[in-house]
C-alpha cells in the first residue's frame, strides 16, 4: 500500500463526518434558498429563483435583526475582550491563590447557557421584579423597579451582559495562554531600558499578542453571531424586536408561523457570506497591522 493511499484511508472518516455535518447542510441551504418551501405546505418545493433574497433585502424585519446582531455581537465581543484581557493580565502575575481565582472565573463556562439565562431571569425579572431590583431599591439606588428584560432600551445591554459573563472564560483562556508564551527576556529587557508598565504593555505585550488576539476575537465573533440560547430564553427577541437577532429571525421563520424554509435558507446563506467576508477582511487587516509593526 502506497503512503498516499494510506493517508487517504486515514482522513476518509473525518472527511465523511465533515461532509455530512458541514458541507451537505451548506449546499442544501444554498439550493433551498432558491425554492418556495413551506414545511406546512403539502405541495412541496417550487423554484422561485431570487425571490427569497429579494423579499429578504426588502424586509424591514431582516435589517432590524441584522443591526441587532451587529450590536449584540460587537458589544459582547468587545466587553468579553476587555474583561478577559484585564483578568489574564492580572492572573499572569504570581500571587497566592492564583489557581483558585482562575478556577472561579472559569466557572461560568461550564454552566449550561439555558441555566445562565434562567438565572438572569430570576435575578432581573421574576414574579417579584427580580432580586437585583429588590436589593437596589432597599439600598436606595433606585426608587422604582427597573424592567431590565422588558425595556426597549435596557433589554439589549442586559442580554449582552449575561452573554459576556457566560462566554468570557473562553477568551480568557486563549489570552492567558498567549501571555504565558511571551518571552520573559523581552519584558526584562524593557524594564532594564526604563519602560514603565504602560510602555511594556504597548510595545512588548500587544505586539506579541497580535495573532492570539486576532484568533480569539474572530472565533468569538463567529460564535456569537450564531448564538441564540440566552436571548431566546430570556426575551424571545423582544420587546418589540429590540433583541431579535438573525438566529432568532431564522428560528421564527423556520419553526414558527408559516415555517418558511426557503426564506430562512436565504437568510442563512447571507449570514454565511457575511461572516466569510468579515473574517477575511478582519484577518487581512490585523495581518497588515502586524507587518507594519
N, C-alpha and C positions, 0 to 999 in steps of 0.2 A: 504493500500500500504506500503510495507516494505521500510526502509530507503535506502537499496541497489538499489531497483528498481527505487526509486525516483531520486537517484543520477545518475543512468544510463540515465534516461529520460532527466535530466538537461544537461548532457555532450553530448548527442546524436547530437544536431545541430552542435556543434563545431567539433565533430568527422567527421560528413558528409562533412563539409566545408574543413577540413584539408585533408580528403581522396581525394576529387576531385581536390583540388588546389595543393597539395604537393605529396601525396602518389601515386596517379594514374599516374601523369606525370613521376615520377621517375621509376615506374615499366614499363611504356610504353617505356621510353627511353632505359631502360636496354634491353627489348625484341627487340626493333627496331635495336639496335646496332649489332644484330646477323643476320640481313637481308640486302639484296641488295634492296634498296628502294629509287627510284628517283621520285620526285613529277611530273616530266615531262614524266615519263615512263608509258604508258598505260598498260603494262604487270603486274604492281603491285609489290608485295613483293615476294622475293625468299630467302630461307635460305642459308646463306654463312658461318655460324659458326664464327670463329675468324678472318675472312679475313679483316674485317674493322679495327680491332685492329692491325693486322699485318701491314696493309697499314699505319695506323696512326703512329706507332712507327718507321716505315721505311721512313716516310716522313720528309724531312728536314724542310719544312714549319711549321710543327707541333712543332718541337723542337725550331725553331726560335720564334714562337708565345709563347711557354711556357717560354722561357728565358725572352722574353719581358714582359710577365705577371709578372714574379717574380721581375724584375727590377722596373716595374711600381708600383706594389703593395707595394714592400719593400720601395721604395723611397717615395711614397705617405704616407704610414702609419707612417714611421719614421719622416718625416717632419711635418705631422699633429700632432704627439705626442709632438714633441719638441715645436712647436709653441703654441699648445693648453695648454700644461702644464705650459709653461712660462707665458702665459696670465692668466691662472687660478690662479697661484701664485700671480701675480700682482693684479688681481681683488679681491683676498682674503683679501687684506689689505683694511682698511676703508679709503676712501678719497672722497672728494666732486666730484659729477658727476659720481660715480661708476656705477649706474644703466644705465645711458646714454651710457657710454662706453661699457658696456656689451651688450646693445641692438644693438649698431652699429656693434660690432664684430659678432653678431648673424645674421646680415642681409644677408650674403651670403647663409645661409642655406635655406632661404625662396625664393631665386631666383631660378627658374627652371634651370636645368642643360643645356638645349638647349640654354637658354638665356646666361648663363655663357660662353658656347662655342662660341656663336656668338659675344659676347663682346671680347673674346680672339682673334678671327679672326679680328675683327675691329681694335683692338689695335695693333696687331702684323703683320697682313697680309691682308690689304685691297688693293684696286687698286693703292693706293699711298704709298705702302710699309709699312703702319701701322703708327699710331700716335706715338707709342713708338720710332720707328726708326727716325721719323722726329724730335722729341724732343731731342733724344740723339745726332743726328747729329748737331742740332742747337747749343747745348751747348758744342760741341767739343769732346764728349766721343768716338764717332765712326766716321770714315771717309766714310765708305760705308754702305749701308743698309744691315742689318742682316736678312737672311731668317729664322726666328725663327721656322716656321712650315714646311719649305721645306728643311731644312738642316738635313742630316742623323745624325749629332752629336747633334744638338740643339732641334730636334723635341720632343724627349722623355722627356728631362728636362722641356720643355715648357708645355707639357700636364700634367706632374706631378705637376708643379707649379699651373696651372689652377685648377686641381682637388683638390689640397691641400687647395686653397683659398675657393673653394666651400664647402668642406666637413669638415674642421677642427672644425666648431662650434659644431657639434655632439659630438666630443671627448672632446671639451672644457666644455660642459655642464656636462658630466659624471665626468670628473676630478674635476671640480669645486665643484660638489655635494660631491665628496669624501673628498675634503679638508674641507668642511664645517662640515663633520661628525667626523673629528679628535678631540678627547677630548682636550679642551684648557688647562686642568690641566697638560697634558704631556708636552706641549710646554712650559708652565710657569715653570715647574719643570726643564726642560732642561736649560732654561735661568738662573734660580737660581743656577744651578750647573756650570754655566760659559760657556755653549756651545754657539758658535757663530752661524751665520746664516747657514753656510755650514754644520756644525755638526748637527744642528737641522733638516736640510733637509735630511741628510743621515741617521741619527739614529732615527728620530722620524716620519718625514713626509713619507718618502719612505716605511718603514715597514707597516705603517697604510694604505698606498695606494696600496699595492701589489695586492690585489684582484680586486680593481677598475681598476688598470692599465691593469691587465690581461683581464678583461671583455671588456674594451674599445678597446684595441688593437686587440683582436681576433674578435670582432664584425666588426671592421673596415677592418681587413684583409679579412674576408669573403665577406663583402660588396664590397670592391674594386676589389676583384678577379672576380666579375661578372659585374663590371661597364664598360659601353661601350659608354655612351652618348657623353661625351666630346671628346674622341678620335675619334669616328666616325664622329662627326660633324666638327671637325677641320682638321683632317688629312686623314680620311678614311683608317687608318692603314699605311699610307705612311710616309715619302718617302722610297721607296724600302723595304717595310715591317718593317721599323725600329720602328713603333709604333703598329704593328699588334699583338694584344694580343689574348688569347684564345676566349673571347667573339666575337671579330671581326672575327676570323677564323671560328667560328661556324656559325656566321651570313652569312658570304660569302658562306660557304659550303651548308647551308640550303636554302637560299633565293636568291642567285646569281648564275649564271652559270648553272651547272648541277642540282642544288637543291638536293644534295645527303643527304637524311635524315638518312640513315644508318650510314654513316661515321661521320656525325655530332653528332649522338647519342653516338657513341663510344667515341668521344672526351668529350662529356658531362658526360659520366659515369666515365672516367678517372678523369675529373675535380672534380666530387663529391667524389671519393675515395681519391684523393689527399688532398682535403680540410678536409675531416674527419680525415685522418691520421695526417695531420699537426696540426689540432685543438687538438686532443688527446695528441700528443707529447708535444705541447706548454703548454697546461694546466697542464699536469703532471710535466713538467719541472718547471714551475712557482710555482706549489704547493710544490715541493721538496725544492725550494729555500726559500719559506716562512717557511717551517718546520725547515730548517737549521738555520734560523734567530731566 
